[in-house]
């Protein structure tokens, strides 16, 4: 039995999806292990951008985003979990996570975090409002643009900086041109599609992150459909108050038929969602919901913790199959456990979220984890949101982002 005086401090992010399951897990852990886990919370924006290095000295446990892994490993601020947990335990975690979540916390031959939460960008809609407007859930990007033009102000896309950038990454990967760490640059067709979406969705998109958007979606009837946002089971659960929201797979890709090589979308209210001519780029054929940007959260142990072994034990337990299903899920958490995602009773608790988005989750794209990526992502997110809000041409957006990408690579290489 651990020393009764052990007290762990953890930092999570300030949404019910993280705060409530971590509080519930702490209560269980105290009752069975006699160890207290006290949690603080930081804003979602800090979760997206704040370096792990700034937190490690003050906390034993850190809930963080996987693109932080490379910089954290270089700084030596996280303890390698493969030094603290047996191989068979790590193998069990690897076998029971969806969407490659476990692997996203691996870097330079070590495991720096365990997947405690799983998410990717999916689509969301109000079934009652779609029915009232006598329209179906869009299947392709052409359909999304057509719906936004047919229902002005009713289609929203979170274009808060970090979300705008993740949407560009998703679109790029779904078109078969992912922006990995060694990519030559941003793909103009992907930027053109996002720029067109930014022009046709409601302007409130620029001030909304996913939780704020979903809060609004459940509280009034202003928003009918969202083509890309990180999914939250909190808003699809039958127990949730407010209007019903459903989540589904992202629109299918191939390069959409409505987009020309120059990157300008034709007017789908006149050509129709599938009415482009043979001069368009690509075939417009569906390729399945591939390429969604992986999100979620991992839990890691500070390298400076005086209780690294006990902290790793908690991290392993809360990320494990049993706690994910019976502690995390019932307390508004969003498990990374594949067993939970495959459990029909668990799926019923989240209103079909697991079933309805599993195809997208199974074909996610993982962001780079190289040390320079975190700072690049933060700066690129702000620039992209500014350019989209200003209505800049796709070619100009590509130029700005490619120059920034080159600057960060030169800094990496010491040039």
VOGU-3710 file (C-alpha; in Angstrom, 3 decimals, decimal comma):
1> xxxxxxxxxx> 0,000/0,000/0,000  1,426/3,431/-0,927  2,366/5,928/1,713  -0,880/7,490/2,979  0,703/10,935/2,763  1,150/10,787/-1,018  -0,680/13,652/-2,722  -0,533/14,080/-6,469  -1,300/17,301/-8,309  -2,702/17,182/-11,818
11> xxxxxxxxxx> -3,616/19,693/-14,510  -6,437/19,045/-16,980  -8,566/21,333/-19,169  -11,661/23,185/-18,094  -14,555/21,351/-19,705  -16,878/18,782/-18,172  -15,436/16,219/-20,600  -12,138/16,395/-18,679  -12,881/17,906/-15,267  -15,714/15,575/-14,262
21> xxxxxxxxxx> -14,101/12,222/-15,125  -10,809/13,267/-13,556  -12,593/14,290/-10,354  -14,506/11,010/-10,270  -11,326/9,033/-10,928  -9,564/10,868/-8,122  -12,338/9,918/-5,695  -12,116/6,253/-6,666  -8,318/6,250/-6,488  -8,352/7,759/-3,031
31> xxxxxxxxxx> -10,792/5,115/-1,799  -8,847/2,156/-3,195  -5,246/3,400/-2,940  -5,310/5,985/-0,198  -3,675/8,487/-2,534  -5,130/11,928/-3,176  -5,126/13,366/-6,684  -5,944/17,088/-6,712  -6,812/18,569/-10,104  -6,460/22,080/-11,479
41> xxxxxxxxxx> -7,889/23,073/-14,862  -6,638/25,356/-17,641  -8,559/26,814/-20,601  -8,902/24,835/-23,821  -6,767/27,455/-25,573  -3,937/26,708/-23,138  -4,405/22,983/-23,666  -3,939/23,623/-27,387  -0,931/25,923/-27,150  0,762/26,044/-23,739
51> xxxxxxxxxx> 4,043/24,100/-23,664  4,149/21,134/-21,308  7,515/22,453/-20,111  5,723/25,327/-18,377  3,649/22,934/-16,273  5,959/20,101/-15,324  7,574/21,764/-12,300  4,205/22,301/-10,603  2,348/19,085/-11,382  2,771/15,326/-11,092
61> xxxxxxxxxx> 0,183/14,526/-13,778  -0,386/16,522/-16,966  -3,230/16,084/-19,447  -1,870/17,274/-22,794  -2,219/17,214/-26,578  -0,052/14,811/-28,603  1,690/17,450/-30,814  3,405/18,597/-27,592  5,278/15,291/-27,281  8,407/16,138/-29,271
71> xxxxxxxxxx> 9,105/19,440/-27,518  8,382/17,891/-24,112  10,703/14,976/-24,812  13,481/17,319/-25,927  13,002/19,400/-22,780  13,095/16,297/-20,597  10,051/17,452/-18,656  8,041/14,225/-18,920  9,024/10,846/-17,519  9,137/8,023/-20,102
81> xxxxxxxxxx> 6,295/5,728/-19,108  8,159/2,713/-20,471  10,555/3,251/-17,564  7,672/3,245/-15,067  5,200/0,672/-16,408  5,731/-2,965/-17,490  5,762/-3,798/-21,199  2,636/-5,956/-20,916  0,715/-3,037/-19,403  1,742/-0,726/-22,240
91> xxxxxxxxxx> 0,890/-3,445/-24,765  -2,589/-3,703/-23,270  -3,074/0,056/-23,636  -1,897/-0,079/-27,241  -4,375/-2,862/-28,030  -7,344/-0,997/-26,522  -7,297/2,488/-27,997  -9,166/3,826/-31,010  -7,716/5,786/-33,894  -4,068/5,255/-33,089
101> xxxxxxxxxx> -4,502/7,344/-29,948  -1,927/5,372/-27,946  0,700/5,631/-30,676  0,265/9,400/-30,880  2,044/9,735/-27,531  5,110/7,843/-28,717  8,238/9,692/-29,752  11,935/8,875/-30,055  11,433/5,314/-28,866  9,519/6,152/-25,687
111> xxxxxxxxxx> 5,908/6,366/-24,493  5,321/9,836/-23,043  1,603/9,650/-22,359  -1,392/7,327/-22,276  -4,593/8,034/-24,175  -7,199/8,987/-21,607  -9,577/10,676/-24,062  -10,191/10,141/-27,793  -11,514/12,572/-30,358  -11,145/13,631/-33,951
121> xxxxxxxxxx> -12,894/16,105/-36,184  -16,367/14,888/-37,109  -19,562/16,529/-38,358  -22,529/17,610/-36,214  -26,138/18,371/-37,044  -29,539/19,035/-35,586  -31,756/16,244/-36,948  -34,939/18,159/-36,173  -33,797/21,227/-38,094  -32,550/19,265/-41,107
131> xxxxxxxxxx> -35,954/17,590/-41,245  -37,742/20,928/-40,942  -35,761/22,264/-43,913  -36,281/18,979/-45,791  -32,570/18,467/-46,414  -30,233/15,560/-45,748  -26,880/15,403/-43,995  -24,254/16,459/-46,579  -22,227/13,542/-47,898  -19,526/15,417/-49,844
141> xxxxxxxxxx> -17,768/18,764/-49,665  -19,828/19,892/-52,645  -22,952/19,155/-50,624  -21,630/21,181/-47,683  -21,066/24,290/-49,798  -24,469/23,845/-51,445  -26,217/23,556/-48,064  -24,439/26,638/-46,698  -25,585/28,645/-49,703  -29,112/27,257/-49,558
151> xxxxxxxxxx> -29,475/27,985/-45,822  -27,573/31,247/-45,190  -26,313/31,544/-41,637  -27,367/28,027/-40,705  -24,078/26,252/-41,440  -21,183/27,029/-39,090  -17,557/25,915/-38,996  -15,407/26,687/-35,939  -12,698/29,006/-37,243  -11,208/29,943/-33,903
161> xxxxxxxxxx> -7,478/29,845/-34,764  -6,572/26,352/-33,547  -9,739/24,892/-35,063  -9,280/26,646/-38,394  -5,810/25,148/-38,667  -6,968/21,661/-37,693  -9,723/21,905/-40,299  -7,131/22,735/-42,942  -5,084/19,742/-41,830  -8,155/17,495/-42,044
171> xxxxxxxxxx> -9,104/18,737/-45,496  -5,526/18,321/-46,712  -5,323/14,762/-45,436  -8,776/13,887/-46,763  -7,718/15,059/-50,230  -4,680/12,783/-50,059  -2,161/15,592/-49,448  -1,420/15,453/-45,696  0,869/18,085/-44,230  3,365/15,864/-42,469
181> xxxxxxxxxx> 6,590/17,216/-40,985  8,475/16,827/-44,267  5,732/17,948/-46,680  6,868/20,454/-49,299  4,116/22,899/-48,349  0,402/23,528/-48,106  -1,839/22,199/-50,862  -3,713/24,899/-52,727  -6,851/22,812/-53,327  -7,205/22,214/-49,592
191> xxxxxxxxxx> -6,719/25,908/-48,826  -9,184/26,840/-51,580  -11,846/24,579/-50,113  -11,382/25,965/-46,605  -11,390/29,542/-47,956  -14,665/28,857/-49,750  -16,186/27,372/-46,617  -15,078/30,434/-44,643  -16,950/32,627/-47,123  -20,234/30,691/-47,063
201> xxxxxxxxxx> -20,592/29,769/-43,384  -21,957/32,172/-40,796  -19,500/34,852/-39,628  -19,922/33,746/-36,028  -17,640/30,863/-37,026  -14,581/33,054/-36,412  -15,359/33,501/-32,720  -16,404/29,940/-31,868  -14,423/26,960/-30,677  -16,193/23,562/-30,579
211> xxxxxxxxxx> -17,572/23,740/-27,003  -18,901/27,258/-27,528  -20,420/26,262/-30,856  -22,072/23,167/-29,385  -23,384/25,150/-26,431  -25,065/27,451/-28,910  -26,266/24,555/-31,066  -28,099/22,989/-28,127  -29,528/26,238/-26,766  -31,213/27,732/-29,840
221> xxxxxxxxxx> -32,115/26,903/-33,439  -29,547/29,069/-35,231  -27,223/26,253/-36,379  -28,328/23,347/-38,538  -25,042/21,697/-39,529  -21,296/21,808/-38,811  -19,017/19,963/-41,275  -15,891/19,789/-39,072  -15,376/20,096/-35,335  -13,885/17,991/-32,593
231> xxxxxxxxxx> -16,694/15,784/-31,327  -18,015/15,933/-27,758  -20,214/13,139/-26,437  -21,478/15,576/-23,780  -23,830/17,076/-26,368  -25,227/13,863/-27,881  -26,108/12,048/-24,653  -29,829/11,432/-24,067  -29,317/12,815/-20,561  -28,080/16,163/-21,895
241> xxxxxxxxxx> -30,450/19,103/-21,541  -31,188/21,276/-24,549  -31,841/20,535/-28,199  -30,650/17,162/-29,541  -27,365/17,126/-31,472  -26,126/14,192/-33,508  -22,589/13,577/-34,684  -21,627/11,789/-37,867  -18,697/11,096/-40,172  -16,962/13,932/-41,997
251> xxxxxxxxxx> -17,813/14,650/-45,649  -16,091/12,428/-48,151  -13,287/13,655/-50,315  -11,458/12,990/-53,476  -10,906/16,541/-54,682  -14,452/17,950/-54,766  -15,922/18,368/-58,229  -16,960/21,944/-57,530  -13,390/23,214/-57,185  -11,292/24,239/-60,130
261> xxxxxxxxxx> -7,476/24,025/-60,371  -7,416/27,727/-59,525  -9,159/27,022/-56,247  -12,406/28,948/-56,829  -15,664/27,169/-56,080  -18,410/27,445/-58,627  -21,892/28,473/-57,527  -23,467/25,233/-56,356  -26,895/26,805/-56,157  -26,881/26,800/-59,972
271> xxxxxxxxxx> -24,597/23,892/-60,886  -25,853/21,531/-58,199  -23,788/19,552/-55,727  -22,648/17,127/-58,429  -23,007/19,304/-61,486  -19,420/20,289/-62,236  -17,960/19,668/-65,647  -14,978/17,563/-66,657  -12,543/20,462/-66,344  -12,655/20,283/-62,556
281> xxxxxxxxxx> -9,805/18,793/-60,567  -10,273/15,157/-59,604  -13,267/12,897/-59,994  -15,423/13,905/-57,067  -15,856/10,231/-56,173  -16,257/9,419/-52,498  -13,193/7,975/-50,807  -14,652/7,440/-47,337  -14,229/9,639/-44,258  -10,450/9,532/-44,166
291> xxxxxxxxxx> -7,925/12,025/-42,873  -9,687/13,609/-39,906  -7,244/15,297/-37,552  -6,768/13,260/-34,387  -7,473/15,106/-31,156  -8,182/13,714/-27,721  -5,872/13,927/-24,740  -3,086/11,990/-23,125  -2,004/11,848/-19,528  1,694/12,023/-18,693
301> xxxxxxxxxx> 3,913/12,098/-15,619  6,230/14,988/-14,810  9,917/14,079/-14,780  10,320/16,188/-11,625  7,535/14,471/-9,678  8,596/13,032/-6,324  5,978/10,298/-6,848  6,535/9,218/-10,437  5,704/5,547/-9,844  2,432/6,340/-8,100
311> xxxxxxxxxx> 1,545/8,955/-10,721  2,194/6,436/-13,492  0,015/3,887/-11,702  -2,886/6,365/-11,643  -2,342/7,311/-15,294  -2,351/3,655/-16,307  -5,476/2,871/-14,324  -7,569/5,845/-15,519  -6,553/5,074/-19,126  -7,304/1,374/-18,738
321> xxxxxxxxxx> -10,298/-0,558/-20,021  -12,230/-0,830/-16,761  -11,874/2,778/-15,585  -12,559/4,100/-19,076  -15,867/2,247/-19,219  -17,091/2,525/-15,635  -15,517/5,749/-14,326  -14,641/8,001/-17,281  -17,675/7,348/-19,500  -20,438/7,716/-16,856
331> xxxxxxxxxx> -18,909/10,997/-15,684  -19,141/12,814/-19,036  -15,717/11,701/-20,220  -14,881/10,598/-23,750  -12,955/7,329/-23,496  -10,126/6,289/-25,768  -10,812/2,609/-25,008  -11,764/0,597/-28,084  -13,715/-1,782/-25,865  -15,914/1,096/-24,738
341> xxxxxxxxxx> -16,399/2,362/-28,285  -17,501/-1,158/-29,308  -19,892/-1,642/-26,369  -23,562/-1,126/-27,451  -24,596/-0,186/-23,908  -21,830/2,410/-23,730  -22,856/3,735/-27,131  -26,437/4,132/-25,942  -25,196/6,376/-23,124  -23,719/8,776/-25,700
351> xxxxxxxxxx> -26,639/8,732/-28,118  -24,918/6,643/-30,784  -21,826/8,855/-30,935  -19,394/5,926/-31,071  -21,300/4,072/-33,775  -21,994/7,171/-35,851  -18,397/8,466/-35,924  -16,338/5,266/-35,720  -15,499/5,185/-39,440  -13,967/8,642/-39,171
361> xxxxxxxxxx> -12,082/7,734/-35,991  -10,678/4,581/-37,558  -9,167/6,570/-40,446  -7,710/9,562/-38,597  -4,573/11,498/-39,437  -2,059/12,201/-36,652  -0,311/15,550/-36,501  3,492/15,676/-36,421  5,130/15,514/-33,005  8,530/16,900/-33,915
371> xxxxxxxxxx> 9,816/19,532/-31,442  9,261/22,529/-33,726  5,656/21,638/-34,620  3,930/23,023/-31,501  5,216/26,566/-31,991  4,573/26,371/-35,729  0,991/25,179/-35,195  0,268/28,015/-32,763  1,605/30,709/-35,087  0,090/29,190/-38,234
381> xxxxxxxxxx> -3,313/28,974/-36,547  -3,392/32,698/-35,875  -2,205/33,637/-39,366  -4,679/31,304/-41,062  -7,651/32,647/-39,095  -6,647/36,215/-39,956  -6,289/35,471/-43,673  -9,595/33,599/-43,812  -11,429/36,376/-41,992  -9,973/38,938/-44,403
391> xxxxxxxxxx> -11,118/36,916/-47,403  -7,594/36,490/-48,759  -7,126/34,530/-51,975  -6,039/30,886/-51,577  -2,734/31,581/-53,327  -1,916/34,316/-50,803  -2,837/32,079/-47,863  -0,596/29,338/-49,230  2,251/31,836/-49,648  1,939/33,084/-46,062
401> xxxxxxxxxx> 1,730/29,605/-44,554  4,524/28,160/-46,681  6,835/31,014/-45,694  6,079/30,376/-42,018  6,675/26,650/-42,490  10,045/27,372/-44,099  10,982/29,737/-41,257  10,319/27,084/-38,632  12,229/24,465/-40,574  15,221/26,760/-40,945
411> xxxxx> 15,136/27,459/-37,207  15,021/23,718/-36,597  18,044/23,176/-38,818  19,955/26,103/-37,316  19,926/28,066/-40,555
//
